[in-house]
Amino acid sequence: MAKKSFGQHFLLDLNITRKIARLAQVGEGDMVIEVGPGPGGLTRALLETGAQVVAIEKDSRFEPLLEELAAASAGALTVRVEDALTADEAAIAGGRPAHIVSNLPYNVGTPLLIKWLTGAFRPASMTLMFQKEVAERVTAQAGAAAYGRLAVIAQATADARLVMDAPARAFTPPPKVDSAVVRLVPRSDRPEPARLQALQAVTAAAFGQRRKMLRSSLKALGGEVLCEAAGVAPEARAETVPLSGFLALADAWRAREGRL
């Protein structure tokens, strides 16, 4: 039975799980980290591709079932019972490129994505199922209602695309909302750590008061002077500023603070 406290909704439809595995573009010998496998519906589809899968499951109730699947996998599946929020994916990968493919538990999807986008571990790709609302927030463009800090951070670090919709009826138990799969592939021009840290600071301030003009929302970081240095209109509001504008603001703030 799914635990509401864990945000669990299981995907058991083989047509859907196999489609996710295809969208992930993983195959023979690829390393895949799957978070929240539950009873192993997506896990089975990933194993069918020939990938080497490490399944991270917090809910120990599924350990016997997953271990049974591992025993039948001829070494292709490793099961780890731990919390993905504190897992060391770099150590798990052991220096190998690793893809993350998961039907993420709803209550930790966003923090896990931020961890993988901004942390030391760099996934080779991510193919992730979210609530559709969250998927739209990841892929939204400037001016869209869903555009916010998550979109800026995701799109600064990866090519993020919504690649599949999944209706609530596809899950057990059915959630109250539809879901969608987002595929993220790292950008070659990903900001280096200091620039990414500055981008996070600027977007936190700007979207923390998103209805205010930037001259006001960014007042603690330099306000109008900062905007002018970045070439961004001080009267603009955060939801209208594209990624390039936020990167310019981050660079201007670093220069102002002597953080270059």
C-alpha positions in Angstrom: 0.0 0.0 0.0 1.2 3.5 -0.9 2.2 5.8 2.0 0.7 9.2 1.8 3.5 10.7 3.9 6.0 9.5 1.3 4.0 11.0 -1.6 3.9 7.5 -3.2 1.9 6.8 -6.4 3.1 3.7 -8.3 3.5 3.2 -12.0 2.6 -0.4 -12.9 1.5 0.0 -16.6 4.2 -1.7 -18.7 3.4 0.4 -21.7 4.0 3.6 -19.8 7.1 2.4 -17.9 8.7 1.1 -21.2 8.0 4.4 -22.8 9.8 6.2 -20.0 12.7 3.9 -20.4 12.8 4.6 -24.1 12.6 8.4 -23.5 15.6 8.1 -21.1 17.7 6.8 -24.0 19.5 4.3 -21.8 20.7 0.9 -22.9 23.1 -2.0 -22.6 25.7 -1.3 -19.9 24.5 2.2 -19.0 24.3 3.1 -15.3 20.9 4.2 -14.1 20.0 5.5 -10.6 16.3 5.1 -9.9 14.7 6.9 -6.9 11.5 5.6 -5.3 11.1 2.4 -7.2 8.3 1.1 -4.9 7.2 -2.3 -6.1 9.5 -2.0 -9.2 7.3 -1.3 -12.1 9.7 1.2 -13.8 12.7 -0.8 -12.5 11.6 -3.8 -14.6 11.4 -1.6 -17.7 14.8 -0.2 -17.1 16.3 -3.7 -16.6 14.8 -4.7 -20.0 17.0 -2.1 -21.7 20.2 -3.9 -20.4 21.1 -1.0 -18.1 22.8 -1.5 -14.7 20.3 -0.1 -12.2 20.8 1.2 -8.6 17.4 1.5 -7.0 17.2 3.9 -4.0 14.1 3.2 -1.9 13.4 4.9 1.5 10.4 2.6 2.3 11.8 -0.6 3.7 8.5 -2.4 3.0 9.6 -2.8 -0.6 13.0 -4.2 0.1 12.1 -7.9 0.0 10.3 -7.5 -3.4 13.1 -5.4 -4.8 15.8 -7.9 -3.6 13.8 -10.7 -5.2 13.9 -8.7 -8.5 17.7 -8.1 -7.9 18.3 -11.8 -7.4 16.7 -12.5 -10.8 18.6 -9.8 -12.6 22.0 -11.5 -12.8 23.7 -8.6 -11.1 22.0 -5.9 -13.1 20.1 -4.4 -10.1 21.4 -3.2 -6.8 19.0 -2.1 -4.1 19.8 0.6 -1.5 17.4 1.3 1.3 18.1 4.9 2.2 16.8 8.5 1.8 17.6 9.9 -1.6 17.8 13.4 -0.2 20.9 12.5 1.7 22.3 9.8 -0.7 25.8 10.3 -2.1 25.1 9.7 -5.8 28.7 10.4 -6.8 29.9 7.6 -4.5 27.1 5.3 -5.7 28.2 6.0 -9.3 31.8 5.3 -8.5 33.1 7.7 -11.1 30.9 6.3 -13.9 28.5 8.5 -15.9 25.1 7.8 -14.4 21.6 8.6 -15.6 18.7 9.3 -13.2 15.4 7.9 -14.3 12.6 8.0 -11.7 8.9 8.3 -11.0 9.7 10.7 -8.1 7.7 10.7 -4.9 5.6 13.9 -5.1 6.7 15.4 -1.8 10.4 15.3 -2.6 10.5 15.8 -6.4 11.5 19.5 -6.3 14.2 19.3 -3.6 15.7 16.3 -5.4 15.8 18.1 -8.7 17.5 21.1 -7.1 20.0 18.8 -5.4 20.9 17.2 -8.8 21.0 20.5 -10.7 23.2 22.4 -8.3 25.1 19.8 -6.3 28.5 18.2 -6.8 27.1 15.2 -8.5 26.5 15.7 -12.3 24.0 13.2 -13.8 24.6 12.3 -17.4 20.9 12.9 -18.0 17.7 13.0 -15.9 14.3 11.6 -17.0 11.9 12.4 -14.2 8.2 12.0 -13.6 6.7 15.0 -11.6 3.2 16.3 -10.9 2.3 18.1 -14.1 2.3 21.5 -12.3 5.9 20.9 -11.3 6.9 19.7 -14.7 5.5 22.9 -16.2 7.4 25.0 -13.6 10.6 23.3 -14.7 10.1 23.9 -18.4 8.3 27.3 -18.4 9.6 30.2 -20.4 9.7 33.9 -19.3 6.2 35.4 -19.3 4.4 32.2 -18.6 2.4 31.8 -15.4 4.5 28.8 -14.3 7.8 30.6 -14.9 9.9 31.1 -11.7 13.1 30.3 -9.9 12.9 26.6 -10.6 12.7 27.2 -14.4 15.7 29.6 -14.3 17.9 27.2 -12.3 16.8 24.2 -14.4 17.3 25.9 -17.7 20.7 27.5 -16.7 22.1 24.0 -16.1 20.2 21.7 -18.5 18.2 21.5 -21.6 14.8 20.8 -20.0 11.9 19.5 -22.0 8.5 18.1 -21.2 8.4 14.8 -23.2 5.4 12.9 -21.9 2.1 13.4 -20.1 0.7 10.8 -17.8 -3.0 10.9 -16.6 -3.8 10.2 -13.0 -5.5 6.9 -13.9 -2.1 5.5 -14.9 -1.0 5.3 -11.2 -1.9 3.2 -8.2 -3.4 4.7 -6.2 -4.5 7.5 -8.7 -3.4 10.9 -7.5 -5.6 13.9 -7.6 -3.5 15.5 -10.4 -2.0 14.5 -13.7 1.7 14.0 -14.1 4.4 14.6 -16.8 7.9 13.4 -17.6 10.7 16.0 -18.0 14.0 15.1 -19.7 17.0 17.1 -18.7 20.3 16.9 -20.4 23.3 19.0 -19.0 24.2 22.1 -20.9 27.7 22.4 -22.2 27.7 26.1 -21.0 26.5 25.3 -17.5 27.5 28.1 -15.1 30.5 27.3 -13.0 29.8 27.0 -9.2 30.3 30.6 -8.2 28.1 31.9 -11.0 25.4 29.4 -10.2 25.5 30.3 -6.6 25.1 34.0 -7.6 22.2 33.0 -9.9 20.5 31.2 -7.0 20.9 34.3 -4.8 19.5 36.7 -7.4 16.5 34.5 -8.3 15.7 33.9 -4.6 15.4 37.6 -4.1 13.6 38.4 -7.4 11.0 35.7 -7.1 10.7 36.0 -3.4 8.8 39.2 -4.2 7.7 38.4 -7.7 5.0 41.0 -7.9 7.4 43.8 -7.2 9.6 45.6 -9.7 13.2 44.4 -9.7 14.4 47.7 -8.3 12.4 46.8 -5.1 12.8 43.0 -5.0 16.5 43.2 -5.6 17.0 46.2 -3.2 19.2 44.2 -0.8 21.5 43.2 -3.7 21.8 46.6 -5.3 18.4 47.3 -6.7 18.3 49.9 -9.5 22.1 50.2 -9.7 22.4 46.4 -10.1 19.8 46.3 -12.8 21.4 49.1 -14.8 24.8 47.3 -14.5 23.2 44.2 -15.9 21.3 45.9 -18.6 18.0 44.8 -17.2 15.1 47.2 -16.8 14.7 48.1 -13.1 10.9 48.3 -13.6 10.7 44.8 -14.9 9.1 42.0 -12.8 10.9 38.7 -12.2 8.4 36.6 -14.3 9.2 38.7 -17.4 13.0 38.4 -17.2 14.6 35.6 -19.4 17.4 33.4 -18.3 20.0 35.6 -20.1 18.8 38.6 -17.9 19.1 36.6 -14.7 22.6 35.5 -15.7 23.5 39.1 -16.4 22.1 40.1 -12.9 24.1 37.3 -11.3 27.3 38.5 -13.0 26.7 42.1 -12.0 26.1 41.1 -8.4 29.3 39.1 -8.3 31.2 42.1 -9.7 29.6 44.4 -7.2 30.4 42.1 -4.3 33.9 41.3 -5.5 33.0 37.7 -5.9 34.5 37.2 -9.4 
